[in-house]
Amino acid sequence: MGFLLSVLDDFARAGMHPVGGHAEANPFVIVAVCPSYNNAYPTGRNGRRFLSEAGRRWKAENVPVLARLPRADPGRHVLITYTILEWLNSQRDGSGLEKLIVDAMVEAGVLAEDSLKYVSGETWRYRPAEGGCGIRVEWAYDPDPPEPKPKKKRTRRK
């Protein structure tokens, strides 16, 4: 919770609101950098992945932040953009950050679910800046959503 409070203090000092953006831009929030996919979802002895203690702690701190984003209409596809604002180890896999964040967006009620039925694209950008911290998360409706799956014609068997 300490990281979250320090970020909110930074916003207050800068005269900003923690849910950024304005009419022309997509609303966004800034969350703490999450554990890597392998640290957040390690493989257990039975071969199945589970949410680790580090993943649970990250979600507990950041689900309330993500809940500030507007709720997506469950009938429409969304595109999610993640912008990494701080310097990370060059060995870090950017796409490994997405899973925990999108799972937290579902838990926060921003997305109905994280399947391809609702999320048609995810993009991450690495834009570290002096004094930058966290990951900027924003979503927008997909202007070119995928075509719905055609319904199968039912044929009668004789």
N, C-alpha and C positions, 0 to 999 in steps of 0.2 A: 504494500500500500504506500510505502515511502516514495517510490518512484512516481506513482500517480500524483501524489500531493505535490511533489517538487515540480512536475510538469504543469499542474494547475496553477501553482504559484508563478511560474514563468509566464503563463498566459495572462494572469492578472497584472503582473508588472508591465507587460507589453500592451495592456489595454485590449486584449483579444478575448474572444469567447472560445471555450474548448471545442465547440462544434463550429468549425470554420466555414468559409465559403460565403457566397452571397447569391443573389437571384440568378446570375448567369453561370455560376460555377456549381459543381457538385458539392454537397455538404461532405465534410470529412471529420475524422477524429484522429488523434495520434495515440497509439498504444505503445507499451513497452516492447522491446525486441523479445520475441518469444524463443523458447528453447528450440533447437533443431528438431526436425521430424524424428530422428532416431532417439534423441533424448526425451522428447515429449511422448513418443509412442514406442517404447522398447518392446522387444519380442520376449515373451515369457517362455518358461520351460516347455509349455505345451505347443509352442510355435505360433501362438496368436499374439497380436499386438494389443497393448493396453495403455491407458493414460497414466503416465508416471506422476509422482508427487510434484516434480517441477512443473509439469503440464497443468496439474490441478491448481497449483499456486498461481501460475500465470493467468489461467482462466478466471480465478476468483478475483484477481485485481483488475482484469481488463474487460470482462463481460459488462460491468456497469458503464464503462467508457463507451464500448461499442453500442450499448443500448441507447445512446444519444443520437445515433444515426436514424434517419427516417425509415419506417418499415416499408419493405418492398411489396408491391402487389403480387400475391402468389400466382396470379395468372400470366405474369409477364417475365421474360428472361432478363437477367441483369449481367452486367460486366463489372468486375471488381478490379480495382487498381491498388496495388501496395507500393508505396515509395519508402525505401529504407533511407532514413535521414542521418544515420550515424555510421561511423567507420566500423566495419566488421572485419573479422579475420578473412583473408583472401581465399581461404579454403572453404568458406561457408557456402552452402548451396541455397541460393535465393528461393528457388521453388519449394524447398523444404519448409519455408516459413508459412506458406499459404494454408496448409491443412489445419493447423491449430487455430489460426485466425478465423477461417470460414466456419469451423465448428463452433467457435465462440459467437460468431454472428448469428448462427442458428439458435444457440442457447439464449442469446440476448433478445430474440424475437425479430431481428432485422430481416432475416430470410426465413422462408417457410421450411426449406431444406437445402442441402448443398449438392443435390444431384444435377445432372445435365438437363433435367426437366426445367430447372429454374436458373442455374448459373451457366451461361453460354460462353463465358470467357473470363480468364484471370490473367492479369499482367503485373509483373513486378519491375520496379525501376530502382537502381542504386544511385542515389543522389546525396552522398554524405556532405555535410557542410560543417564549417567551424562552429562548434557549440550545438550542432543539431543532435537530437536524441529521439529514439523511437522509430515507429513505422507509421506513416500516414496511410489511412485506410479510407477509401471512398468507393461508391458504387453508382452506376447509372443504368437506366434501362437500355437494352440493346436495340439500336436503331434498325438492325438487320437480323432479327432473330431467326433461328433455324426453322425450317418448314416442319409442321407437325407430322408425326408418323402417320402414314396412310393406314386407314382401317382396312382390315382384311375383309374381302367379300366372303360371306358365308355361303357355302355351297351345300346343297342337300344331298345326302347320300341316299342311294336307292338300294 
